[in-house]
Amino acid sequence: MTQKDITFVADFLTEHFNEAPELYNRKGKYFNVERVGQYLKDEDDDLVSPPNTEGNQWFNFLKNSTHLKESPLLFSYYPEKSLHFVKRQMEGVIDQCLQKPADVIGKSVHQAVCMSLYKISQSEDSTPQLCKLPFLWNDKTSNIHYVLFTILENSISKIHILRRHTDTSRSVSNGILAVEFGNILNNSINESLDSRCYSCLDAHFYDDETVTVVLKESVEQEGKERVLAQLPLS
């Protein structure tokens, strides 16, 4: 250690570990610890140097508010405790709030339909991610749920649209269909009949009747085409 290092440590000890006679009667608490570190200790003990809240606008506001003072919507404040203690208290309250909805929602969810989208070899060690771009849309006018997605590998030029009625007892025509782009855009981009194939980079519903897709030319070359297309669901 250099003399500069020793001086730095000595200054730190002088500043943060001054004798505190008022703490002598507390077991093991004879010195003021570093003020930031005390908040980070994962202990239930009271802080050695609690913060001074005098003049704090928020606390004054709560103190003078009849309705907020005892409001169950506000987390209790523990000025004598560390952040770890407050974090555990808050997590307990949040878990309690979420438990009932989780039970109710969990019991109400059931499988409406099962569709086989693709098959993979059973011998593979890990299941590859073959579904991409899952985007959900709810058409409140027609009460229909939509899911947009693509299946990788052999179907990169297709976008799949899954439709389900919000009333699970009812069905919709063409529950699932695929739109293949291929080279259908040739005439609009280039009048020549060279074979161009496009794959879907991204897809979202623009509104209840229109889907927006971002396409890219699949050929590996410089200056590949990027196409922003609006497709009517009809």
ABEGO torsion letter per residue (X at the ends): XBAAAAAAAAAAAAAAABBBAAAAABBGBABBBBAAAAAABBBABBBABBBBABGBAAAAAAAABAAAAABAABBBBBAABBAAAAAAAAAAAAAAAAAAAAAAAAAABBBABBBBABBBBAABABBBBABBGBBBBBBAAAGBBBBBBBBBEAAAABBBBBBBBABAABBBBGABBBBBAEAAAAAAABABABBBBBBBABBBBABAABBBBBBBBABBBBGBBBBBBBBBAX
